[in-house]
Amino acid sequence: MSKEVEVRCRCGEVRGVVANASPRTVNRVVCYCDDCQAFAHQLGRADLLDAQGGTDIVQVAPAAVSFAQGQHRIVGLRLTPKGLFRWHTSCCNTPIGNTLTPAIPFVGIVAQVFDTGAQHPDQVFGAPIGAILGKYAIGEAPAGSTGMNLSVLLPAIGKVLGWRLRGRNWPHPFFKPRTREPIYPLTVLAREQRETLRRFCGPHPTAQ
């Protein structure tokens, strides 16, 4: 059964909802890429990574996401000029959504940001269907996370195409409908800043 689930930053200043959340309407994976690890360390939120550096991400349609409070605290970050748009709060550095452009409609939200009440996240979203980019994992790569994992990629592609065909890319919580420009302030890391973060990331971090 689908339900409305609250999205809330750590300090509670920014709040939003994801509508129609259920295992059928979302895609959930664990990503071990060094960019997701670097983003967490840039925010000072390595607590959101698992022991091997993975980020538990729930992908939803952009139209399912809306913010009702604290929008003035939302900012964006790109680790490189062509990297993902990684949206977070300026109040407590909580990640609240990863996106590409509206042409590729998805919003990836870290599972710990949801308030699922008495229910376990698996009951709301279903368990992660797999893991990706395990070559960047800290220590041993999780089983099935390296190479071309079609059991993870094909459902994700199918969800995104379905959202695009059904017009679920609008309204978008992070982009303006007419210009396709970001709604919120955006920073792009300098190359030197991005390189500094690599020492925190797997598979063999040199700093803690």
URQUIZI-V537506 format. One record per helix or strand of 2 or more residues. SS is the DSSP state (A for helix, B for strand). FROM is the first residue (numbers start at 1). TO is the last residue. If there is no record, write none. Layout:
# URQUIZI-V537506
<<SS;FROM;TO> <SS;FROM;TO>>
This chain:
# URQUIZI-V537506
<<B;3;8> <B;15;21> <B;27;31> <A;34;43> <A;46;48> <B;55;60> <A;62;64> <B;65;69> <A;71;73> <B;74;78> <B;85;89> <B;95;99> <B;107;110> <A;111;113> <B;114;115> <A;121;125> <B;131;132> <A;134;136> <A;150;165> <B;186;188> <A;191;200>>
